């Protein structure tokens, strides 16, 4: 009976930690999907141009998420060991370093954007749209990254409500600004495609102002002893951040390769794939929320040496992931024609998007398992295994199946191959997790 109560308490706590982030992720990803839906009304060419930018945008997001994982892991471990002064120093350091790294990356992506997009398959028409969109989009990416780092600090302290609220607020602001800046109002014709990026810039700036003030009020930052702390902490930070960033960079690299394959099938397919990519992240909102709320909790357990609760938490999270994601995937697959009609602007794109939804959405249950295992591994002392698992998911399971399917059966084969790749990735992650949890302290805690 006590075990049942313990599991029930864990489930309630997991729910309380996860639901604010789930609502926040839903709002954040929802506005990205709506953003693409607005752009789709401009025509297939602007939507295809925006879709070409997704892999590089995911590259920035991958680096910021990898750094955010390290931020949450180190601060939560310090808090679990009652080292509150160190947690404040770490907060100041990682915010400064993270903003600088993303800033330098954004500048580099602007300077070399034309040859990169040509390699991805963008033609002159797409490049004409990309040139006017990419600058403000990089600005919004930098603002979003710094905001995400602040969210990571709050999550490390066990506060998921403020990040969730701020995601909703910034999403609502973007939703209001999108049609105004894209299509204009009254006699003003609007900015077209760049208006979508400028709307996001304004929304993220609003979020930064509010969260920065909250961070200062809570006195979670310190400028005392930063140099000594940097000398002491850079190795453990890099030890977590480097494999985590490599893991997070694998999806953008895979996305670049995927968009190159899709580009060979035509602009209509590129536009449909871009919408499906937005829909993928939205449908995975609960999984993404758990990858944000669960690691800090696991980090505090890690700092306290509580491996029994770590095992219970991981098993509970995986059960929730499979049941929720499979149910949602089946429902959305059944409603695929109506969902595609709501998102896509032309019948051809709607038809191609419908096929993707039917194949891909149910397979995200397996993808969710893999994502949670990788997320847990980064904070529990086996980031190298997490990195290898993330690489295997994409380059052993997903991309080969997608490419072979496309080669043999065209668009239909590409969709089916991607779904099969997700299933294989989930089964692989489960097998790795079972092996590690059978010897947790030796396998997970100390071997990396």
Secondary structure as UniProt FT lines:
FT   HELIX           2..40
FT   TURN            41..42
FT   HELIX           44..80
FT   TURN            81..82
FT   HELIX           84..111
FT   HELIX           113..119
FT   TURN            120..121
FT   HELIX           124..156
FT   TURN            157..158
FT   HELIX           161..183
FT   TURN            186..187
FT   HELIX           193..217
FT   TURN            218..219
FT   HELIX           226..263
FT   TURN            264..265
FT   HELIX           267..283
FT   HELIX           285..304
FT   HELIX           307..334
FT   HELIX           336..343
FT   HELIX           347..379
FT   TURN            380..381
FT   HELIX           383..392
FT   HELIX           393..398
FT   HELIX           399..437
FT   TURN            438..439
FT   HELIX           440..445
//
